[in-house]
Amino acid sequence: MTRAEEYRHLAESVRARASREDSPLLRAEWENLAESYIRLAEQTEENDPLDPIHDPILGILGGKRH
């Protein structure tokens, strides 16, 4: 799974959480977080050819680029 796919998967999970939220304020915050993950996915796709040397979340996603 690519980094962009990971971010999109996180966005889907967060949106599912938002759909179960009773509070309109908290639901909106979950939706904002989901949109942030979508923007990260888009940025990752745009910048993928750059292959950054320092990748702060590399270890979180399994320790290697996919």
PQR file of N, CA, C, O and H, with PARSE charges and radii, in Angstrom:
ATOM      1  N   MET A   1       0.856  -1.176   0.000 -0.4000 1.5000
ATOM      2  CA  MET A   1       0.000   0.000   0.000 -0.0000 2.0000
ATOM      3  C   MET A   1       0.901   1.238   0.000  0.5500 1.7000
ATOM      4  O   MET A   1       1.848   1.329   0.781 -0.5500 1.4000
ATOM      5  N   THR A   2       0.597   2.175  -0.873 -0.4000 1.5000
ATOM      6  CA  THR A   2       1.399   3.394  -0.939 -0.0000 2.0000
ATOM      7  C   THR A   2       1.040   4.326   0.212  0.5500 1.7000
ATOM      8  O   THR A   2       0.022   4.154   0.882 -0.5500 1.4000
ATOM      9  H   THR A   2      -0.172   2.102  -1.508  0.4000 1.0000
ATOM     10  N   ARG A   3       1.894   5.307   0.421 -0.4000 1.5000
ATOM     11  CA  ARG A   3       1.639   6.293   1.468 -0.0000 2.0000
ATOM     12  C   ARG A   3       0.310   6.999   1.228  0.5500 1.7000
ATOM     13  O   ARG A   3      -0.464   7.190   2.167 -0.5500 1.4000
ATOM     14  H   ARG A   3       2.721   5.447  -0.124  0.4000 1.0000
ATOM     15  N   ALA A   4       0.033   7.391  -0.018 -0.4000 1.5000
ATOM     16  CA  ALA A   4      -1.230   8.073  -0.333 -0.0000 2.0000
ATOM     17  C   ALA A   4      -2.426   7.173  -0.017  0.5500 1.7000
ATOM     18  O   ALA A   4      -3.443   7.644   0.491 -0.5500 1.4000
ATOM     19  H   ALA A   4       0.661   7.235  -0.781  0.4000 1.0000
ATOM     20  N   GLU A   5      -2.302   5.887  -0.316 -0.4000 1.5000
ATOM     21  CA  GLU A   5      -3.384   4.948   0.002 -0.0000 2.0000
ATOM     22  C   GLU A   5      -3.570   4.829   1.512  0.5500 1.7000
ATOM     23  O   GLU A   5      -4.697   4.725   1.997 -0.5500 1.4000
ATOM     24  H   GLU A   5      -1.475   5.504  -0.729  0.4000 1.0000
ATOM     25  N   GLU A   6      -2.464   4.844   2.254 -0.4000 1.5000
ATOM     26  CA  GLU A   6      -2.548   4.806   3.722 -0.0000 2.0000
ATOM     27  C   GLU A   6      -3.323   6.019   4.234  0.5500 1.7000
ATOM     28  O   GLU A   6      -4.203   5.885   5.085 -0.5500 1.4000
ATOM     29  H   GLU A   6      -1.548   4.929   1.860  0.4000 1.0000
ATOM     30  N   TYR A   7      -2.994   7.207   3.714 -0.4000 1.5000
ATOM     31  CA  TYR A   7      -3.696   8.413   4.140 -0.0000 2.0000
ATOM     32  C   TYR A   7      -5.175   8.342   3.785  0.5500 1.7000
ATOM     33  O   TYR A   7      -6.021   8.750   4.580 -0.5500 1.4000
ATOM     34  H   TYR A   7      -2.279   7.316   3.023  0.4000 1.0000
ATOM     35  N   ARG A   8      -5.494   7.832   2.606 -0.4000 1.5000
ATOM     36  CA  ARG A   8      -6.904   7.718   2.213 -0.0000 2.0000
ATOM     37  C   ARG A   8      -7.638   6.707   3.097  0.5500 1.7000
ATOM     38  O   ARG A   8      -8.802   6.909   3.442 -0.5500 1.4000
ATOM     39  H   ARG A   8      -4.806   7.501   1.960  0.4000 1.0000
ATOM     40  N   HIS A   9      -6.962   5.637   3.458 -0.4000 1.5000
ATOM     41  CA  HIS A   9      -7.552   4.657   4.369 -0.0000 2.0000
ATOM     42  C   HIS A   9      -7.826   5.302   5.731  0.5500 1.7000
ATOM     43  O   HIS A   9      -8.882   5.081   6.323 -0.5500 1.4000
ATOM     44  H   HIS A   9      -6.016   5.473   3.178  0.4000 1.0000
ATOM     45  N   LEU A  10      -6.877   6.097   6.223 -0.4000 1.5000
ATOM     46  CA  LEU A  10      -7.090   6.811   7.484 -0.0000 2.0000
ATOM     47  C   LEU A  10      -8.275   7.767   7.370  0.5500 1.7000
ATOM     48  O   LEU A  10      -9.073   7.879   8.301 -0.5500 1.4000
ATOM     49  H   LEU A  10      -6.019   6.276   5.742  0.4000 1.0000
ATOM     50  N   ALA A  11      -8.392   8.448   6.247 -0.4000 1.5000
ATOM     51  CA  ALA A  11      -9.509   9.371   6.037 -0.0000 2.0000
ATOM     52  C   ALA A  11     -10.841   8.625   6.088  0.5500 1.7000
ATOM     53  O   ALA A  11     -11.802   9.109   6.687 -0.5500 1.4000
ATOM     54  H   ALA A  11      -7.744   8.357   5.491  0.4000 1.0000
ATOM     55  N   GLU A  12     -10.901   7.449   5.465 -0.4000 1.5000
ATOM     56  CA  GLU A  12     -12.131   6.659   5.502 -0.0000 2.0000
ATOM     57  C   GLU A  12     -12.473   6.249   6.933  0.5500 1.7000
ATOM     58  O   GLU A  12     -13.632   6.312   7.342 -0.5500 1.4000
ATOM     59  H   GLU A  12     -10.120   7.056   4.979  0.4000 1.0000
ATOM     60  N   SER A  13     -11.469   5.833   7.682 -0.4000 1.5000
ATOM     61  CA  SER A  13     -11.698   5.427   9.073 -0.0000 2.0000
ATOM     62  C   SER A  13     -12.205   6.586   9.916  0.5500 1.7000
ATOM     63  O   SER A  13     -13.106   6.426  10.738 -0.5500 1.4000
ATOM     64  H   SER A  13     -10.528   5.781   7.350  0.4000 1.0000
ATOM     65  N   VAL A  14     -11.620   7.742   9.702 -0.4000 1.5000
ATOM     66  CA  VAL A  14     -12.017   8.928  10.467 -0.0000 2.0000
ATOM     67  C   VAL A  14     -13.432   9.352  10.079  0.5500 1.7000
ATOM     68  O   VAL A  14     -14.220   9.750  10.937 -0.5500 1.4000
ATOM     69  H   VAL A  14     -10.888   7.872   9.034  0.4000 1.0000
ATOM     70  N   ARG A  15     -13.750   9.268   8.797 -0.4000 1.5000
ATOM     71  CA  ARG A  15     -15.118   9.603   8.366 -0.0000 2.0000
ATOM     72  C   ARG A  15     -16.134   8.639   8.960  0.5500 1.7000
ATOM     73  O   ARG A  15     -17.235   9.048   9.331 -0.5500 1.4000
ATOM     74  H   ARG A  15     -13.110   8.945   8.100  0.4000 1.0000
ATOM     75  N   ALA A  16     -15.776   7.363   9.053 -0.4000 1.5000
ATOM     76  CA  ALA A  16     -16.678   6.396   9.684 -0.0000 2.0000
ATOM     77  C   ALA A  16     -16.895   6.771  11.144  0.5500 1.7000
ATOM     78  O   ALA A  16     -18.009   6.674  11.658 -0.5500 1.4000
ATOM     79  H   ALA A  16     -14.882   7.031   8.752  0.4000 1.0000
ATOM     80  N   ARG A  17     -15.832   7.198  11.803 -0.4000 1.5000
ATOM     81  CA  ARG A  17     -15.943   7.633  13.207 -0.0000 2.0000
ATOM     82  C   ARG A  17     -16.847   8.859  13.300  0.5500 1.7000
ATOM     83  O   ARG A  17     -17.667   8.967  14.212 -0.5500 1.4000
ATOM     84  H   ARG A  17     -14.927   7.278  11.385  0.4000 1.0000
ATOM     85  N   ALA A  18     -16.692   9.776  12.355 -0.4000 1.5000
ATOM     86  CA  ALA A  18     -17.519  10.992  12.349 -0.0000 2.0000
ATOM     87  C   ALA A  18     -18.999  10.644  12.193  0.5500 1.7000
ATOM     88  O   ALA A  18     -19.856  11.276  12.810 -0.5500 1.4000
ATOM     89  H   ALA A  18     -16.026   9.688  11.614  0.4000 1.0000
ATOM     90  N   SER A  19     -19.292   9.651  11.380 -0.4000 1.5000
ATOM     91  CA  SER A  19     -20.696   9.293  11.138 -0.0000 2.0000
ATOM     92  C   SER A  19     -21.383   8.724  12.387  0.5500 1.7000
ATOM     93  O   SER A  19     -22.610   8.733  12.490 -0.5500 1.4000
ATOM     94  H   SER A  19     -18.595   9.138  10.879  0.4000 1.0000
ATOM     95  N   ARG A  20     -20.573   8.227  13.333 -0.4000 1.5000
ATOM     96  CA  ARG A  20     -21.135   7.676  14.570 -0.0000 2.0000
ATOM     97  C   ARG A  20     -21.186   8.705  15.700  0.5500 1.7000
ATOM     98  O   ARG A  20     -21.670   8.405  16.791 -0.5500 1.4000
ATOM     99  H   ARG A  20     -19.576   8.219  13.249  0.4000 1.0000
ATOM    100  N   GLU A  21     -20.694   9.899  15.443 -0.4000 1.5000
ATOM    101  CA  GLU A  21     -20.614  10.930  16.478 -0.0000 2.0000
ATOM    102  C   GLU A  21     -21.950  11.656  16.624  0.5500 1.7000
ATOM    103  O   GLU A  21     -22.538  12.095  15.635 -0.5500 1.4000
ATOM    104  H   GLU A  21     -20.300  10.142  14.556  0.4000 1.0000
ATOM    105  N   ASP A  22     -22.420  11.778  17.860 -0.4000 1.5000
ATOM    106  CA  ASP A  22     -23.674  12.484  18.130 -0.0000 2.0000
ATOM    107  C   ASP A  22     -23.499  14.001  18.155  0.5500 1.7000
ATOM    108  O   ASP A  22     -24.393  14.738  17.739 -0.5500 1.4000
ATOM    109  H   ASP A  22     -21.942  11.422  18.663  0.4000 1.0000
ATOM    110  N   SER A  23     -22.373  14.458  18.633 -0.4000 1.5000
ATOM    111  CA  SER A  23     -22.130  15.895  18.758 -0.0000 2.0000
ATOM    112  C   SER A  23     -21.784  16.504  17.394  0.5500 1.7000
ATOM    113  O   SER A  23     -20.841  16.055  16.742 -0.5500 1.4000
ATOM    114  H   SER A  23     -21.647  13.859  18.971  0.4000 1.0000
ATOM    115  N   PRO A  24     -22.532  17.513  16.960 -0.5600 1.5000
ATOM    116  CA  PRO A  24     -22.220  18.172  15.686  0.2800 2.0000
ATOM    117  C   PRO A  24     -20.817  18.782  15.678  0.5500 1.7000
ATOM    118  O   PRO A  24     -20.138  18.771  14.651 -0.5500 1.4000
ATOM    119  N   LEU A  25     -20.392  19.306  16.807 -0.4000 1.5000
ATOM    120  CA  LEU A  25     -19.065  19.912  16.883 -0.0000 2.0000
ATOM    121  C   LEU A  25     -17.975  18.856  16.702  0.5500 1.7000
ATOM    122  O   LEU A  25     -17.042  19.051  15.923 -0.5500 1.4000
ATOM    123  H   LEU A  25     -20.944  19.316  17.641  0.4000 1.0000
ATOM    124  N   LEU A  26     -18.092  17.755  17.412 -0.4000 1.5000
ATOM    125  CA  LEU A  26     -17.099  16.690  17.282 -0.0000 2.0000
ATOM    126  C   LEU A  26     -17.147  16.043  15.900  0.5500 1.7000
ATOM    127  O   LEU A  26     -16.108  15.680  15.348 -0.5500 1.4000
ATOM    128  H   LEU A  26     -18.850  17.597  18.045  0.4000 1.0000
ATOM    129  N   ARG A  27     -18.342  15.899  15.343 -0.4000 1.5000
ATOM    130  CA  ARG A  27     -18.465  15.352  13.991 -0.0000 2.0000
ATOM    131  C   ARG A  27     -17.721  16.230  12.995  0.5500 1.7000
ATOM    132  O   ARG A  27     -17.026  15.726  12.113 -0.5500 1.4000
ATOM    133  H   ARG A  27     -19.185  16.194  15.792  0.4000 1.0000
ATOM    134  N   ALA A  28     -17.868  17.541  13.138 -0.4000 1.5000
ATOM    135  CA  ALA A  28     -17.176  18.468  12.246 -0.0000 2.0000
ATOM    136  C   ALA A  28     -15.659  18.360  12.405  0.5500 1.7000
ATOM    137  O   ALA A  28     -14.927  18.440  11.419 -0.5500 1.4000
ATOM    138  H   ALA A  28     -18.432  17.950  13.855  0.4000 1.0000
ATOM    139  N   GLU A  29     -15.191  18.180  13.624 -0.4000 1.5000
ATOM    140  CA  GLU A  29     -13.752  18.041  13.848 -0.0000 2.0000
ATOM    141  C   GLU A  29     -13.213  16.753  13.214  0.5500 1.7000
ATOM    142  O   GLU A  29     -12.132  16.757  12.625 -0.5500 1.4000
ATOM    143  H   GLU A  29     -15.786  18.114  14.425  0.4000 1.0000
ATOM    144  N   TRP A  30     -13.963  15.658  13.335 -0.4000 1.5000
ATOM    145  CA  TRP A  30     -13.550  14.409  12.688 -0.0000 2.0000
ATOM    146  C   TRP A  30     -13.502  14.591  11.175  0.5500 1.7000
ATOM    147  O   TRP A  30     -12.585  14.102  10.514 -0.5500 1.4000
ATOM    148  H   TRP A  30     -14.841  15.656  13.814  0.4000 1.0000
ATOM    149  N   GLU A  31     -14.492  15.296  10.629 -0.4000 1.5000
ATOM    150  CA  GLU A  31     -14.506  15.547   9.184 -0.0000 2.0000
ATOM    151  C   GLU A  31     -13.306  16.409   8.758  0.5500 1.7000
ATOM    152  O   GLU A  31     -12.710  16.180   7.706 -0.5500 1.4000
ATOM    153  H   GLU A  31     -15.236  15.694  11.166  0.4000 1.0000
ATOM    154  N   ASN A  32     -12.964  17.400   9.587 -0.4000 1.5000
ATOM    155  CA  ASN A  32     -11.782  18.219   9.292 -0.0000 2.0000
ATOM    156  C   ASN A  32     -10.524  17.363   9.259  0.5500 1.7000
ATOM    157  O   ASN A  32      -9.668  17.543   8.393 -0.5500 1.4000
ATOM    158  H   ASN A  32     -13.448  17.586  10.442  0.4000 1.0000
ATOM    159  N   LEU A  33     -10.411  16.432  10.201 -0.4000 1.5000
ATOM    160  CA  LEU A  33      -9.254  15.545  10.220 -0.0000 2.0000
ATOM    161  C   LEU A  33      -9.223  14.672   8.967  0.5500 1.7000
ATOM    162  O   LEU A  33      -8.161  14.464   8.380 -0.5500 1.4000
ATOM    163  H   LEU A  33     -11.106  16.285  10.905  0.4000 1.0000
ATOM    164  N   ALA A  34     -10.369  14.170   8.561 -0.4000 1.5000
ATOM    165  CA  ALA A  34     -10.437  13.359   7.340 -0.0000 2.0000
ATOM    166  C   ALA A  34      -9.981  14.164   6.128  0.5500 1.7000
ATOM    167  O   ALA A  34      -9.240  13.656   5.286 -0.5500 1.4000
ATOM    168  H   ALA A  34     -11.232  14.339   9.037  0.4000 1.0000
ATOM    169  N   GLU A  35     -10.416  15.403   6.039 -0.4000 1.5000
ATOM    170  CA  GLU A  35      -9.990  16.260   4.920 -0.0000 2.0000
ATOM    171  C   GLU A  35      -8.483  16.513   4.954  0.5500 1.7000
ATOM    172  O   GLU A  35      -7.844  16.615   3.907 -0.5500 1.4000
ATOM    173  H   GLU A  35     -11.017  15.816   6.723  0.4000 1.0000
ATOM    174  N   SER A  36      -7.930  16.613   6.133 -0.4000 1.5000
ATOM    175  CA  SER A  36      -6.472  16.788   6.251 -0.0000 2.0000
ATOM    176  C   SER A  36      -5.734  15.567   5.708  0.5500 1.7000
ATOM    177  O   SER A  36      -4.716  15.703   5.030 -0.5500 1.4000
ATOM    178  H   SER A  36      -8.449  16.530   6.983  0.4000 1.0000
ATOM    179  N   TYR A  37      -6.251  14.374   6.009 -0.4000 1.5000
ATOM    180  CA  TYR A  37      -5.637  13.154   5.474 -0.0000 2.0000
ATOM    181  C   TYR A  37      -5.736  13.112   3.956  0.5500 1.7000
ATOM    182  O   TYR A  37      -4.804  12.662   3.290 -0.5500 1.4000
ATOM    183  H   TYR A  37      -7.078  14.263   6.560  0.4000 1.0000
ATOM    184  N   ILE A  38      -6.851  13.576   3.400 -0.4000 1.5000
ATOM    185  CA  ILE A  38      -6.994  13.624   1.943 -0.0000 2.0000
ATOM    186  C   ILE A  38      -5.972  14.578   1.341  0.5500 1.7000
ATOM    187  O   ILE A  38      -5.359  14.264   0.321 -0.5500 1.4000
ATOM    188  H   ILE A  38      -7.608  13.942   3.941  0.4000 1.0000
ATOM    189  N   ARG A  39      -5.781  15.744   1.962 -0.4000 1.5000
ATOM    190  CA  ARG A  39      -4.778  16.692   1.463 -0.0000 2.0000
ATOM    191  C   ARG A  39      -3.379  16.095   1.541  0.5500 1.7000
ATOM    192  O   ARG A  39      -2.571  16.282   0.631 -0.5500 1.4000
ATOM    193  H   ARG A  39      -6.279  15.999   2.791  0.4000 1.0000
ATOM    194  N   LEU A  40      -3.089  15.379   2.622 -0.4000 1.5000
ATOM    195  CA  LEU A  40      -1.791  14.711   2.735 -0.0000 2.0000
ATOM    196  C   LEU A  40      -1.608  13.679   1.621  0.5500 1.7000
ATOM    197  O   LEU A  40      -0.521  13.564   1.055 -0.5500 1.4000
ATOM    198  H   LEU A  40      -3.746  15.227   3.361  0.4000 1.0000
ATOM    199  N   ALA A  41      -2.651  12.938   1.311 -0.4000 1.5000
ATOM    200  CA  ALA A  41      -2.571  11.952   0.224 -0.0000 2.0000
ATOM    201  C   ALA A  41      -2.263  12.647  -1.098  0.5500 1.7000
ATOM    202  O   ALA A  41      -1.418  12.185  -1.865 -0.5500 1.4000
ATOM    203  H   ALA A  41      -3.534  13.031   1.771  0.4000 1.0000
ATOM    204  N   GLU A  42      -2.940  13.742  -1.359 -0.4000 1.5000
ATOM    205  CA  GLU A  42      -2.702  14.480  -2.602 -0.0000 2.0000
ATOM    206  C   GLU A  42      -1.282  15.029  -2.665  0.5500 1.7000
ATOM    207  O   GLU A  42      -0.623  14.947  -3.702 -0.5500 1.4000
ATOM    208  H   GLU A  42      -3.626  14.117  -0.736  0.4000 1.0000
ATOM    209  N   GLN A  43      -0.815  15.586  -1.553 -0.4000 1.5000
ATOM    210  CA  GLN A  43       0.547  16.117  -1.509 -0.0000 2.0000
ATOM    211  C   GLN A  43       1.575  15.012  -1.685  0.5500 1.7000
ATOM    212  O   GLN A  43       2.597  15.201  -2.345 -0.5500 1.4000
ATOM    213  H   GLN A  43      -1.350  15.653  -0.711  0.4000 1.0000
ATOM    214  N   THR A  44       1.301  13.867  -1.097 -0.4000 1.5000
ATOM    215  CA  THR A  44       2.215  12.738  -1.227 -0.0000 2.0000
ATOM    216  C   THR A  44       2.314  12.300  -2.681  0.5500 1.7000
ATOM    217  O   THR A  44       3.408  12.019  -3.172 -0.5500 1.4000
ATOM    218  H   THR A  44       0.471  13.713  -0.561  0.4000 1.0000
ATOM    219  N   GLU A  45       1.189  12.242  -3.368 -0.4000 1.5000
ATOM    220  CA  GLU A  45       1.206  11.861  -4.782 -0.0000 2.0000
ATOM    221  C   GLU A  45       1.964  12.883  -5.622  0.5500 1.7000
ATOM    222  O   GLU A  45       2.694  12.513  -6.542 -0.5500 1.4000
ATOM    223  H   GLU A  45       0.300  12.471  -2.969  0.4000 1.0000
ATOM    224  N   GLU A  46       1.796  14.154  -5.314 -0.4000 1.5000
ATOM    225  CA  GLU A  46       2.491  15.204  -6.056 -0.0000 2.0000
ATOM    226  C   GLU A  46       3.991  15.165  -5.821  0.5500 1.7000
ATOM    227  O   GLU A  46       4.772  15.436  -6.733 -0.5500 1.4000
ATOM    228  H   GLU A  46       1.203  14.454  -4.568  0.4000 1.0000
ATOM    229  N   ASN A  47       4.400  14.828  -4.597 -0.4000 1.5000
ATOM    230  CA  ASN A  47       5.800  14.893  -4.218 -0.0000 2.0000
ATOM    231  C   ASN A  47       6.504  13.547  -4.242  0.5500 1.7000
ATOM    232  O   ASN A  47       7.695  13.482  -3.939 -0.5500 1.4000
ATOM    233  H   ASN A  47       3.765  14.608  -3.856  0.4000 1.0000
ATOM    234  N   ASP A  48       5.815  12.482  -4.589 -0.4000 1.5000
ATOM    235  CA  ASP A  48       6.394  11.147  -4.555 -0.0000 2.0000
ATOM    236  C   ASP A  48       7.712  11.039  -5.324  0.5500 1.7000
ATOM    237  O   ASP A  48       8.634  10.389  -4.832 -0.5500 1.4000
ATOM    238  H   ASP A  48       4.847  12.535  -4.835  0.4000 1.0000
ATOM    239  N   PRO A  49       7.843  11.647  -6.509 -0.5600 1.5000
ATOM    240  CA  PRO A  49       9.112  11.522  -7.224  0.2800 2.0000
ATOM    241  C   PRO A  49      10.304  12.131  -6.460  0.5500 1.7000
ATOM    242  O   PRO A  49      11.457  11.802  -6.741 -0.5500 1.4000
ATOM    243  N   LEU A  50      10.024  13.005  -5.512 -0.4000 1.5000
ATOM    244  CA  LEU A  50      11.112  13.650  -4.779 -0.0000 2.0000
ATOM    245  C   LEU A  50      11.773  12.708  -3.778  0.5500 1.7000
ATOM    246  O   LEU A  50      12.937  12.901  -3.427 -0.5500 1.4000
ATOM    247  H   LEU A  50       9.088  13.273  -5.283  0.4000 1.0000
ATOM    248  N   ASP A  51      11.045  11.688  -3.313 -0.4000 1.5000
ATOM    249  CA  ASP A  51      11.570  10.701  -2.374 -0.0000 2.0000
ATOM    250  C   ASP A  51      12.385  11.348  -1.264  0.5500 1.7000
ATOM    251  O   ASP A  51      13.614  11.272  -1.279 -0.5500 1.4000
ATOM    252  H   ASP A  51      10.100  11.531  -3.599  0.4000 1.0000
ATOM    253  N   PRO A  52      11.720  11.986  -0.298 -0.5600 1.5000
ATOM    254  CA  PRO A  52      12.430  12.714   0.747  0.2800 2.0000
ATOM    255  C   PRO A  52      13.369  11.825   1.564  0.5500 1.7000
ATOM    256  O   PRO A  52      13.075  10.658   1.820 -0.5500 1.4000
ATOM    257  N   ILE A  53      14.490  12.394   1.962 -0.4000 1.5000
ATOM    258  CA  ILE A  53      15.471  11.659   2.757 -0.0000 2.0000
ATOM    259  C   ILE A  53      14.936  11.431   4.163  0.5500 1.7000
ATOM    260  O   ILE A  53      14.998  10.318   4.686 -0.5500 1.4000
ATOM    261  H   ILE A  53      14.729  13.342   1.754  0.4000 1.0000
ATOM    262  N   HIS A  54      14.411  12.489   4.771 -0.4000 1.5000
ATOM    263  CA  HIS A  54      13.873  12.374   6.124 -0.0000 2.0000
ATOM    264  C   HIS A  54      12.368  12.178   6.035  0.5500 1.7000
ATOM    265  O   HIS A  54      11.645  13.068   5.588 -0.5500 1.4000
ATOM    266  H   HIS A  54      14.361  13.393   4.347  0.4000 1.0000
ATOM    267  N   ASP A  55      11.905  11.023   6.456 -0.4000 1.5000
ATOM    268  CA  ASP A  55      10.492  10.708   6.413 -0.0000 2.0000
ATOM    269  C   ASP A  55      10.039  10.398   7.835  0.5500 1.7000
ATOM    270  O   ASP A  55      10.238   9.278   8.306 -0.5500 1.4000
ATOM    271  H   ASP A  55      12.493  10.300   6.819  0.4000 1.0000
ATOM    272  N   PRO A  56       9.429  11.366   8.534 -0.5600 1.5000
ATOM    273  CA  PRO A  56       9.118  11.201   9.954  0.2800 2.0000
ATOM    274  C   PRO A  56       8.113  10.103  10.271  0.5500 1.7000
ATOM    275  O   PRO A  56       8.066   9.643  11.412 -0.5500 1.4000
ATOM    276  N   ILE A  57       7.309   9.667   9.309 -0.4000 1.5000
ATOM    277  CA  ILE A  57       6.345   8.621   9.641 -0.0000 2.0000
ATOM    278  C   ILE A  57       6.718   7.278   9.014  0.5500 1.7000
ATOM    279  O   ILE A  57       5.910   6.349   9.018 -0.5500 1.4000
ATOM    280  H   ILE A  57       7.347  10.041   8.382  0.4000 1.0000
ATOM    281  N   LEU A  58       7.897   7.169   8.494 -0.4000 1.5000
ATOM    282  CA  LEU A  58       8.326   5.940   7.859 -0.0000 2.0000
ATOM    283  C   LEU A  58       8.176   4.742   8.789  0.5500 1.7000
ATOM    284  O   LEU A  58       7.672   3.701   8.368 -0.5500 1.4000
ATOM    285  H   LEU A  58       8.554   7.923   8.492  0.4000 1.0000
ATOM    286  N   GLY A  59       8.598   4.865  10.026 -0.4000 1.5000
ATOM    287  CA  GLY A  59       8.509   3.767  10.973 -0.0000 2.0000
ATOM    288  C   GLY A  59       7.082   3.379  11.316  0.5500 1.7000
ATOM    289  O   GLY A  59       6.800   2.212  11.584 -0.5500 1.4000
ATOM    290  H   GLY A  59       9.008   5.711  10.368  0.4000 1.0000
ATOM    291  N   ILE A  60       6.193   4.343  11.308 -0.4000 1.5000
ATOM    292  CA  ILE A  60       4.797   4.087  11.640 -0.0000 2.0000
ATOM    293  C   ILE A  60       4.140   3.209  10.577  0.5500 1.7000
ATOM    294  O   ILE A  60       3.282   2.382  10.886 -0.5500 1.4000
ATOM    295  H   ILE A  60       6.423   5.292  11.090  0.4000 1.0000
ATOM    296  N   LEU A  61       4.550   3.395   9.326 -0.4000 1.5000
ATOM    297  CA  LEU A  61       3.918   2.668   8.226 -0.0000 2.0000
ATOM    298  C   LEU A  61       4.645   1.374   7.878  0.5500 1.7000
ATOM    299  O   LEU A  61       4.380   0.794   6.825 -0.5500 1.4000
ATOM    300  H   LEU A  61       5.246   4.067   9.074  0.4000 1.0000
ATOM    301  N   GLY A  62       5.528   0.920   8.707 -0.4000 1.5000
ATOM    302  CA  GLY A  62       6.139  -0.384   8.473 -0.0000 2.0000
ATOM    303  C   GLY A  62       7.629  -0.357   8.229  0.5500 1.7000
ATOM    304  O   GLY A  62       8.217  -1.409   7.976 -0.5500 1.4000
ATOM    305  H   GLY A  62       5.743   1.392   9.562  0.4000 1.0000
ATOM    306  N   GLY A  63       8.265   0.790   8.292 -0.4000 1.5000
ATOM    307  CA  GLY A  63       9.706   0.855   8.221 -0.0000 2.0000
ATOM    308  C   GLY A  63      10.309   0.869   6.840  0.5500 1.7000
ATOM    309  O   GLY A  63      11.533   0.892   6.715 -0.5500 1.4000
ATOM    310  H   GLY A  63       7.788   1.644   8.497  0.4000 1.0000
ATOM    311  N   LYS A  64       9.501   0.856   5.794 -0.4000 1.5000
ATOM    312  CA  LYS A  64      10.063   0.944   4.445 -0.0000 2.0000
ATOM    313  C   LYS A  64       9.048   1.562   3.513  0.5500 1.7000
ATOM    314  O   LYS A  64       7.845   1.517   3.771 -0.5500 1.4000
ATOM    315  H   LYS A  64       8.507   0.837   5.896  0.4000 1.0000
ATOM    316  N   ARG A  65       9.526   2.131   2.443 -0.4000 1.5000
ATOM    317  CA  ARG A  65       8.623   2.695   1.442 -0.0000 2.0000
ATOM    318  C   ARG A  65       8.071   1.584   0.596  0.5500 1.7000
ATOM    319  O   ARG A  65       8.793   0.659   0.226 -0.5500 1.4000
ATOM    320  H   ARG A  65      10.504   2.167   2.234  0.4000 1.0000
ATOM    321  N   HIS A  66       6.803   1.666   0.287 -0.4000 1.5000
ATOM    322  CA  HIS A  66       6.141   0.621  -0.511 -0.0000 2.0000
ATOM    323  C   HIS A  66       6.037   1.077  -1.936  0.5500 1.7000
ATOM    324  O   HIS A  66       5.513   0.350  -2.780 -0.5500 1.4000
ATOM    325  H   HIS A  66       6.216   2.419   0.587  0.4000 1.0000
TER
END
